[in-house]
Amino acid sequence: MADLSVEFAGIKFKNPVLLSSAEPTFNFEAMKKGIDQGIGGVIAKSFTDVEALQELVNKPEMSLLDEDHQVVRGKIPGMYTHISRTAFAKESLDEWMRIIEKSVAYARERDAVVIGSVAGGSMDSWVNISKRLEAAGVSMLELNFGCPHYGPAGTLGGPVGQNDKFAVELVRNTKKQVSVPIIVKETPQLSNIVASVGKVYEAGADAVTLTNRFLGLALNIEEGKPYIHGVGGCGGPWVKPFTLRAIHQVARALAIPISGSNGATDWKDALEFMMVGASTVQFCTAVMVHGYGLLTEILNGMSAYLDRKGYGTVQEIIGAANQHVLAYSEVAQLAKERYQIDEENCIQCGACVEACFYGAIAWEDESPRITDACLGCSFCSSICPESAISQSKKTG
Ligand SMILES: Cc1cc2nc3c(=O)[nH]c(=O)nc-3n(C[C@H](O)[C@H](O)[C@H](O)COP(=O)(O)O)c2cc1C
C-alpha cells in the first residue's frame, strides 16, 4: 500500500487530507469527528477578537443551490453552489484555548496535527492570538488573510491579503513572536497571486493556503431578492479550475509549500491539487454537504489510485503535472491536431457544423465533413451527441 504521509513546511502529516478552518472545526466535538476519520490534520475555526464578527456567528446563513440556482431540497447534485455568511469562533480567548488544548491532546494520540487559525482585528491582536494558539499546543498557525467577510479598517479578511504592505508587516511581526510554522491563507481575489504570495514568503511565511473563498451574490429571481440577505462566501465544485491555476502558478514560481483549498470535493480533486503542487489538501464545503464520512472515502480513493498506478508514496505526485502545463508561447509551437467524423455513428444533426466557429465543418451530400480549415480545437468532439468525432492524425 502506498505511503500517504507528507511533509508540509517541516511538519509530518500521516496523510495530506485536512479539514479546513470552518464550521466543521467549530469546536472540540467537530474537530474530533474529523480526526476520527483518520485524516492528517484539522485547522481549527478562525478565532477573532472583533466583537461584531463574533456576534455575527449567532446569525449564520447558508444556502445550497443547484445548477439552476434553486435551493437544493433532497438529492445533492454533483455541481452546486454553497453561499454562506457565518463568522468566527464565538468563545472567549481563554475558552477557545481550552478547546484547542483538548483538541491537540486528542489529535496527538491519533497522530493527527492541529493547526490554529487567526483572524485578528488589529496588528497586535493578530500577534497575540497567534502566541496564545502556539502556547495551547498547535503545530502550525494559519493566518486567515482570505476571509470574504471583511473586518474593521481593512485589518481582517480579504483586505489583509490584498494589502501587501500590511500582510508583510503582519507576517514579520508574527514570525518574531512565534516559532511554529506560519501558513498564510490567501484570498482568491488577488490581481497577481504569485506576487502577493512572493511578498509574504519573503517576509517569512513558511507555507501558503490557496485559497479561501470568493465573495459572491446569489439571487432568487422569483422573489427578486438575494439568498442569505446579501453577499457571502461562495464556492462549490465549479471553483476547482481557479484554485488549480493558482496552485500551479505559485508552485512554478516559488518554493513555498502549498496547501490546496477551494473547490475540492473528492479524492480525484485532492490528487489534482497535489499534481499541480499542493502538499496537503483541505476540505470544507464537501464535508458540510456530505458529512465527515467523506474524508475516509477520500483517503481510500487516494490510496487505491496510488496502488493502481504503482506509486510507492503520495509525495511522488506533488507537482507531477506542472511540467505538462504549457505556456501560451509553447502551445503555439505544437503540431496541429486533426479530427474526423465517424460516418457510421453520425446522425447528421449538424451540431458540429454550428459549433465550429472557424467554419471548418461543411455539409457535403447532407453529411457534415471536417475540411482542411480545421484548426484542431476539438470543440466539435465535445458537442457531438453521438461521440462520433475523434482525433485523426497529426500534421505539422
Ligand atoms: C461556512 C463556512 C465558514 C468558513 N469559515 C472559515 C474560517 O473561519 N476561517 C477560514 O480560514 N476559512 C473559513 N472558511 C473557508 C474554508 O476554510 C475553505 O477555505 C473554503 O470554503 C474553500 O474550500 P472548500 O471548497 O473545500 O469549501 C469557511 C467556509 C465556509 C463554507
The ligand as a Tripos MOL2 file, in Angstrom:
@<TRIPOS>MOLECULE
LIG
   31    33     1     0     0
SMALL
NO_CHARGES

@<TRIPOS>ATOM
      1 C1        -19.4690   28.2170    6.4810 C.3       1 LIG1
      2 C2        -18.0200   28.4760    6.2390 C.ar      1 LIG1
      3 C3        -17.2280   29.0280    7.2290 C.ar      1 LIG1
      4 C4        -15.8770   29.2710    6.9960 C.ar      1 LIG1
      5 N1        -15.1090   29.7880    7.9960 N.ar      1 LIG1
      6 C5        -13.7820   29.9700    7.8050 C.ar      1 LIG1
      7 C6        -12.9550   30.4120    8.8630 C.ar      1 LIG1
      8 O1        -13.3880   30.6300    9.9940 O.2       1 LIG1
      9 N2        -11.6380   30.5800    8.5890 N.ar      1 LIG1
     10 C7        -11.0850   30.3200    7.3650 C.ar      1 LIG1
     11 O2         -9.8810   30.4700    7.1870 O.2       1 LIG1
     12 N3        -11.8530   29.8870    6.3430 N.ar      1 LIG1
     13 C8        -13.1820   29.7050    6.5460 C.ar      1 LIG1
     14 N4        -13.9470   29.2110    5.5350 N.ar      1 LIG1
     15 C9        -13.3200   28.8620    4.2520 C.3       1 LIG1
     16 C10       -12.9450   27.3800    4.1970 C.3       1 LIG1
     17 O3        -11.9890   27.0510    5.1630 O.3       1 LIG1
     18 C11       -12.3950   26.9940    2.8100 C.3       1 LIG1
     19 O4        -11.1600   27.6380    2.6070 O.3       1 LIG1
     20 C12       -13.3320   27.3790    1.6850 C.3       1 LIG1
     21 O5        -14.6600   27.0240    1.9940 O.3       1 LIG1
     22 C13       -12.9340   26.7400    0.3580 C.3       1 LIG1
     23 O6        -12.7850   25.3450    0.4610 O.3       1 LIG1
     24 P1        -13.9340   24.2770    0.0850 P.3       1 LIG1
     25 O7        -14.2240   24.3890   -1.3710 O.co2     1 LIG1
     26 O8        -13.3600   22.9510    0.4790 O.co2     1 LIG1
     27 O9        -15.1380   24.6530    0.8920 O.co2     1 LIG1
     28 C14       -15.3180   28.9640    5.7390 C.ar      1 LIG1
     29 C15       -16.1090   28.3820    4.7470 C.ar      1 LIG1
     30 C16       -17.4480   28.1230    4.9840 C.ar      1 LIG1
     31 C17       -18.2630   27.4900    3.9200 C.3       1 LIG1
@<TRIPOS>BOND
     1     1     2 1
     2     2     3 ar
     3     2    30 ar
     4     3     4 ar
     5     4     5 ar
     6     4    28 ar
     7     5     6 ar
     8     6     7 ar
     9     6    13 1
    10     7     8 2
    11     7     9 ar
    12     9    10 ar
    13    10    11 2
    14    10    12 ar
    15    12    13 ar
    16    13    14 ar
    17    14    15 1
    18    14    28 ar
    19    15    16 1
    20    16    17 1
    21    16    18 1
    22    18    19 1
    23    18    20 1
    24    20    21 1
    25    20    22 1
    26    22    23 1
    27    23    24 1
    28    24    25 2
    29    24    26 1
    30    24    27 1
    31    28    29 ar
    32    29    30 ar
    33    30    31 1
@<TRIPOS>SUBSTRUCTURE
     1 LIG1         1 GROUP 0 **** ****
